[in-house]
Amino acid sequence: MKAKVHVFLKPGVLDVQGKAVEQALHGLGWGGVEHVRVGKTIEFDLPGADRAAAEAEVKAMCEKLLANTVIESYRVEVA
């Protein structure tokens, strides 16, 4: 199975990279762009065919390592 984890800073947490990208876009002429947030995507393969078990396993990985749940939220996709 393929797993994708999308990690972003929670709303209200200052996103310094997002702010830098937003300012760069403004400087390049896209002044209407607002509220830019930068995140990360982590992709990997998992053994097995049980989708529910795979989702639970990936969520456990997120809680323990892949996301800092104090300041980040995550979304899991398993296919």
N, C-alpha and C positions, 0 to 999 in steps of 0.2 A: 504494500500500500504506500501511496505517496502522502506525505503530510506537509502542510504549509502553516506556518505560524506568522501572523502579522502582529507586530508590537508597536504601540504608539504611546506617547506620554498622555497621561490622563488630562482631561480638560482642567484648566486652572494652573497647570504646571508650566512654567516658562520654558518654551522651546526655542533655545538660542539658535540652533541650526535652522529651524523653520523661519525665524525672524531674519536671519542672514539671507536665506533664499528669497524671501519676500522682498527685501530691500534690493537685492540684485535684479530681480524681475522688474521692479519699479524703475531701476536705473536703465534697463534695456527697453523700456517703453511700455511695459505691461502694468500700468499704474492702477488698474482696477482689481488686481489680484490681492486678496485679503486672507487672513487667518491661515497662513501656510503652516502645516505640521509635517515634520520629517519623522519617519519611522524606519523600521527594518523588517525584512521578510526572511524567515529561516525555512529552508526546504530540506527534507530528508525522506528516506525510505524506511518503512517499518515492515517487519515480517508479519505474516498472519493474514487472515481474511475477515476477521470479525471487526466491522467498522466501529461499533460502539466501544469495544475494548480498546481499539486503537485511539479513539478520541479521548477516552479516559486516561490512557497512558500519556498522550501528548499534553493534556491539561496538567497532569502531575509534573511533567518535565517543565512546563511553563512556570508552575508555582514554585518549583525548587531551583531552577536555573535560568531558563530562557527569558523570563521577564522579571523585572523588579516590581512586584505587585503593589508596592507602596506608592510609586509614582507612574507606573505604566499599566496599561490595559492590553489585552491580547485577544485575538480571534483565531480559532483553529479551523482548518479545512483538511479533511481526510478524504481521499478519493482512491 
